[in-house]
Amino acid sequence: MEVEIKRKSHVILAINTITFSICFAVWMLNGVLVTFLVEKGIYDWSPIQVGWLMGVPVLTGAVLRLPMGILTDKYGGKWVFVLLLLACSIPVFLLSFADSFTMFLLLSFGVGIAGSGFAVGVAYTSVWYPKHWQGRALGIFGAGNAGAALTTILAPTMLNKLTKGGEYLDGWRVLPMYYAFTLVFVALIFIFFTENKKAENPPKKLNQLLKPLGSLRVWRFGLYYFLVFGCFVAFSQWLVPYFVNVYGLSLVAAGLLASLFSMPSGIIRILGGWISDKWGARQLIFNVFLWSIAISFLLIIPKMDIFSPGNGIQSKNNGKVTFVSEDKIIIDTSTYFLKKAKYTNSNFDEKTLILPKKDNWQTAVVKEGQEVKKKELIAKGTTKIHFQANVWIFTILVTLIGIVWGIGKAGVYKFIPDYFPDEVGVVGGMVGVIGGLGGFVCPIVFGYLLEWTGVWTSSWMLMLFVSILCYIWMKRVVRNLVRKHAPNIADDIEYVKK
């Protein structure tokens, strides 16, 4: 009997994970589709409008997670998931007929229904496994985040084929139809190959279900999830236009590189679940925040050229300028040699530069026949500092932070069944709401920051701030716990295991 239950649990987990992957791929559709529409000039949307179109689906998915979690606790995951998939397929299909920003925005609210599948899946998965296995099970389920990579890898190529390489731009309208049919197909699989199961606890009234939301701990977990999940969702979309605009890559190449961020982050979540089961979620999350701070700091430096006044040349004596060229200046019998630039912009980018590169040169500011006085400036100096922000180094760093956040996602959700074993659905839903809001808010904020600063790396400055905030809050909580239970060692301990 135990073997049969275990086999059935794994089957449910597998279908749950695949379904969540598809939902996540649909949820991230706007990231590629909107970038394509703007890049091809089909619509002239500003960075702020692009941010809204990327953020709105995430908002819907975030807001619906709480009610979906409650419904799953009460009725079981099978039919809630089926209804979710079918309901989402309708606005996704209608997206093919959108012909304005307003229509695209309104339908995007419906597309976001797919994002609420996470709360359903978490509650539905947890009821099939004992407590000591839930970290691993939820970690495996959470690997469905890699569904973002399905969209960033496949959607650009599909758009290229559907539009015949850009010759028939209206072909983009077929892509949402494919996504809608996939949702219906997955709903049928769920109907025929899964079994409904509810939490064993007796049904509770709504006020009882919502009672855990009064705990500050729930909101703290939500902030953690805002970073490791919400910001992950935001960049799963934002990195596509980032690669296109900063590095001049094609949409297909940008999608492939963006998938290096999203795919490992989803899969590595399994490892995060295992680590949380073995060593505790608290120690894991501490290290996640530290790594997030370090990598965000490295990513805030933009691709740039800085010009500054350098070392110039002054006349040694009074005299008359008799010759001026790019190489030298002659004043009476004195010759002054000018320093020439070593590099051009193409020379700078021929090699992979990790550290900033400096160049300096001198330019004459006097003319032949001009009378000059002693110590008068005859050639100004210019110093140029070039930071390449090489695309491969950037990709490695964003892949690493994606992995770090992926591990952290499992760690945060390991907290929930530990502290709220009877309210996994509602607490998981609320934490998911807050985390999902990160995916909604961040692309919009990214758009405003880009509009205000003109610097694409302003998004990573925001990540640095949020990472530091999470770390400080968690450290203060742990310090207070230690002072309460072991005041004699409170000043010597950095963190404690769960």
N, C-alpha and C positions, 0 to 999 in steps of 0.2 A: 504493500500500500504506500509506504514511504517513497519507494522508487518511482511509483506511478505519479505521486504528487510532485516529486522533484522534476520529473520529465515534463509534466504539464506546466509547471512553473517556468521552466526554461523556454518552452514553446511560446508561452504568453510573453515572456520577456523579449524573445527574438522578434515577435510580431509588433510588440509595443515599440521597440527600438527602431525597426524599419519604418513604422508609421510616423514616429516622431521625426525621423530623418526627412521624410517626404514633407511633413508639415513645416519643418525648418527651412527646407529648400523653397517652398512656396512663400514663406514669411520673408525671405531675403530677396524675392524676385525683383522688387523695385530698385535695389542697388545696381543691378546690371541693366535692367530695362530702361530706367530713367537716364543712366549714363549714356547708353546707346542713343536714345532719342535726342539728347542734348548735343552729343558729339557729332551726330549726323546732321544737325541743324533742322531736325523735324520740328522741334519745339525750342523756343528761345527762353529757357528758364534760367533764372539767376541762381547762384549758390544757395541763397536762402530758400528759394522755392524747391530746389533739389533736396535740401535738408528736410523740409517739411514732407515731401513725398516719400523720403526714406524713413522718416520718423513716425508718420501716422500709422502704418500697419503695425509697428512695434507697440504703439500706444494701445491699440485695440487688443492685441494679444496680451499685453500686460494687465489691462483693466479687467479682462474676462477671466484671468487666471483664478482669481478668488472665487467668483461664483462657480466656475467649472470645478474647482477643488471641492467645494461644498457639495455640489451635485454628485460628484464621484464618490465621496464618502457616504452619501445617502443612498444612491441608486446603483453604484457599481460602475466600473469603467467602460464596459463593452459598449453599451448603447449611447452613453454620453460621447464616446469617441466617434461612433458612427454618425450621430447627428452633427457633430462638429465638422467632420469631413464633408458631408453632403451640403451643409449650410455654407461652408467656405467655398465650395466649388462654383457656386452661382456668381458671386462678385468677381471671382478670378476669371470666369468665362466672359463676363460682361466687360472686363477690362479691355478685351479685344476691340470694343466699339468706342472706347474713349477717344474724344477728339479735342479736349481742352484741359487746361490745368485743373479747373474746378471739378470736372467729371472724373479725372484721374484721381484727384484728392479724395472725393467722396467714395469711389469704389475701393480705394486703398484702405479705408476703414474696414470694409468687408474682408479684404485680403488678409488683414491682420488677425482674423479669427483663428487662422492656422497656428498662431503663436501660443494660444491658450492650451494647445494640446499637451504642453509640458506638465501643467498642473494635473491634468487627467492621467497622464502616464505615470507620474510620480506616485500618486495615490493608488492607482491600479496595480503598479508593480510592487509596491510595498506590502500589499495584503497577501501576496503569493510567497513571501519569504520571511523566515524568522529574523529576529533582530540582529543576530551576529552575522547575517549574510546581506543585510540591507545596504551597507556601504558599497559592496561590490555590485549588487544588483542595480542600485540607483546610478552607480558609476557607469555600468554598461549601458543602461538606458540613456543616460546623459550623453553618451557618445553620439547620439543622434544629432547633436549640435553640428557634427560634420556634414549634415545636410546642407549647410551653408556653402560648403565646397562643391556640392553637386551643382548648385546654381552658378557659382563663379567659374567653374570649369566648363560645364555643358552649355549654359545659356548663351555666352558670347559666340560659341561655335554654331549653335543652332540659329542664332540671329543672322550670322554671316551667310548661312546656307539659305535660310528663309527669304532673305533679302537679295539673294544672288550676288553676294559681294558688294552690296550697296546699290545695285542697278534698279532693284524694285523695293524701295524703302517701306512700302505699305505691308510688306511681308511680315513685319514684326508682329502684326496682329494675330498671327497663327500661334505664336508662342504661348500666350496665356491660355489658349484653348487646350494645348497639350497638357499644361499644368492642371487645368480643371478636370480633364478626363482621367489623369493620374490619381487625383483625389477620390474620384468616384470608384475607380478600380480598387484602391486600397480600402475603401469603405466596405466593398464586397468581400474582400479577404477577411476583414475584421468580423463581418457578419457570420461567415461560414467556418472560420477556423479558431475562434476564441470562445471563451466561456466567461460568463459574468460572475463576479465575486465581489461582495461588499465587506467592509470592515466588520469584525465580529462584535464590536461594541453596539449596544442598543442605540437607535436613532435619537438624536438630540434636537432640542428646539434651536431656532436660529440664534437666540441670544446666548445659548450655551456654546454653540459652535463659534460664535464671534468673541467669546470671552478671552481666549488667548491673545487676541490682538491688543489687549490692554497692557500686555507685558512689553517693557522697553527692549527686552532681549529680541523679540520678533523684529523690531525696527532696526536694531543693530545688525542682525543677520541680513536684513534687507539692504542695508548700506553696503555690507560686504559683497552681497550679490549684485548690487548696482555696479560695482567695479568689475568683478570677475565674469559676470554674465552680460549685464547691460552694455558695458563698454565693448565687450567682445562682439555683441550683436551689432553695435554701432559701426565698429571698424570692419566687420564682415562686409558691410555695404560701402562704407566710406573709402576703403582702400582701393576700390576699383577706380573711381575718379581721381584718387590721390596718385596712383601710378600713371594714369593717362596724362594728367596735368603737370606733375612735377618731373616725370622722367620721359614723357613723350611716347609712351608705349601704346601699342594698339589695344583695342578692347579685349581681344582674345588673350594677348600676352598679360595684360593687367589682371584678367580673371584668373589665369593660371598662377600668377605670383600671389594674388590675394588668397587663393585656395591653400597656399603654403601656410598662411596664418590660421585659417578656419579649420582645415581638416585635422592637423595634429592636435589642435586644442580640443576637438570633440573626442577623438580616440583616446587621448591621454587622460581623459576624465576617468577612465576605468582604473588607471593607476592611482589616481587621486582617491578613488573609493577604497581601494585596497590599503593604501597608506593610512587612510582615516580609520579603517577597521583595526589595523595593526598597532599604530602608534598614537592615534588620537587626532582629532580634527584641529584642536587648538594649536598644537605645535606646527602642524602643516600650514595653517592659515598665516601664522606669524611669518614664516619663511616666504610664503607667496607675496605678502605685502612688501617685504624687504626687496625681493627680486623685482617686483613691479615698480618700486621707487627707482631702483638702479637703472633698469632698462628704459623707463620713461625719461629719465634724465639724459641718457645718451641719445634719445630720439628727438629731443627738443631743439637741437642745433640744426638750422635749416641749410639747404643748399644755397651757397651765397658767395659773393665777391665783395670784399670790404676794401675800400680805397682810403688811404690816409696820407697826409703830408709826410714826406720822408726827408732824408738828408740831402740838402741842396748844396750849391757851390757859390761861394762869395768871391768877389774880386780881391786879389791880394794888394793891388795898387790902383791909383788913379790911372786912367788911360782911355784909349779909343778902341772900340771893337772893330777888328779888321776882317774877321772871318767867322761865319756861323754855319754849322752843319749838325746832323743828327749825332755825330761822333765827337765833335770837339768845338771849342770856342777859342779864338785867338784874340788877345788884347795886347796891342803893341808887340812886345817880344815874348809875352807869356802865353803858353798853351794850356788849356784846361780840357781834359778828356771827360766825356760824359758817359755815365754808366747806362748800358742798354738793357732792355728787358730780356730775360732768359726764356720766357715762355709766352705762348699765345694761348687763347682759350682752348684750342684743339689740343695743344701740347699738354695742358693740364688734365684733360679728360682721356688721354691715351692710356694712362696707367690707372690702376685701382689705388686711390689715395685713401688711407685711413685717417691720417692726421691732416690738419690744415697745412697748406703749402704757401710759402711766402715768396714774393718777387718784388724787386724795386728797380727804379730807373730814374734818369734825370732828363729834363727837357729844358732847352734854352728859353730864356725869357727876355733876351736882348736881341737887337738887330745890328747888322753891319753899319758902321759909321756912328754908332751911338757912343756918347761919352759916359763913362762910368766912374764912380768914386770907389775908394778903398772900402772893402767890406760890403759893397752893394751886392744884392742877390743877382747872379747872372744865369743860374739854372736852378729850377725848382726840382725837388725830389718827390717821387710818388712811391708809396708802398702799397702793394696789393696782397691781400690774404685771401686765398681761394680755399673754400671747403666744398669738396665734391659731393658729399653725402651719397656716396656710390650706391647704386640701386641694389647691388648684391649684398652689401653690408647692411643696408636698410632692411632688405628682405630677411636676412638672418636674424636681425634684432626683433622685427615684428613677429617672426615665427617663434622666437624664444618667449616673447611676452604672451603670445597666444597659448603656448604650452603651459606657461606659469598660470595663466588665468584658467585654463582647462582643468588643471589639477585643483585649483582653488574652488571651482564650481562644485566638485564632488565633496570637498571638505565642508563647505557651507551647508550643503544639504544633508551631510552626515549629522550635523547638529540637531536637525529638526526631529527625527524619530527618537533621538536621545533625550531631548528636553520636552517634546510634545508627542509622546507615542500614540495618544488617542485622537490627536487632531492633525495628523500629517497632511491631510488634504487641505484644510483651511489655512494652516500655518504655512505649508508649502506654497499654497496659492498666494498668500499675502507677500511672502518673501519673493515669489516670482513676479508679483505685481510691481514691487519696488525695483527689483532687478530689471524687469522689462521696461520700466520707465526710463532707466538709463539708456536703453536702446532707442527710446523715443526722443528723449531730451538731447542726447549727445549729438546726433547728426544736425539737429537744428542749431544747437550752440556752436558746433563746428562751422556751420554756414555763416553765422553771425561773426564768429572770430575771424574767419577767413576774409569776410567782407571788410571788417574793421582794421585788421592788421596787414592783410595781404600776404600773410605767411601761413603756409600749409601746416607747419609744425606746431602752430598754436593749439592744435588738437591734442598733441602730446604734452603740452604744458598743463592742460586741464587734467590729463591722466596723472601727471605727477602730483598735482594738488589733491586729487581724490585718493590716491594711494597713500599719501602721507596722512590724510585725515583718518582713513581706516586703520592705519597702523597705530596712530596715537590713541584712538578710542579703544582699540582692543588692548593695548598695553595698559591703559588706565584701569580698564575693567579687571584685568588679571592682577594688577598691583593691588586693587581694592580687595579682591578675593583673598589674596595671600595675607594682607594685613588683617583681614577678619579672622582667618583660620590659623595663620601662623605668623603673628606679628613680629616674632623675634628674628625671622629670616627675610622679612619683606624688603629690606633695603639691599639685600644681596642677590635676590633672584631676578632673572630677566623674564622668564615665562615658565609656565607649568604645563605639563601634559594634561590632556583631557582625562 
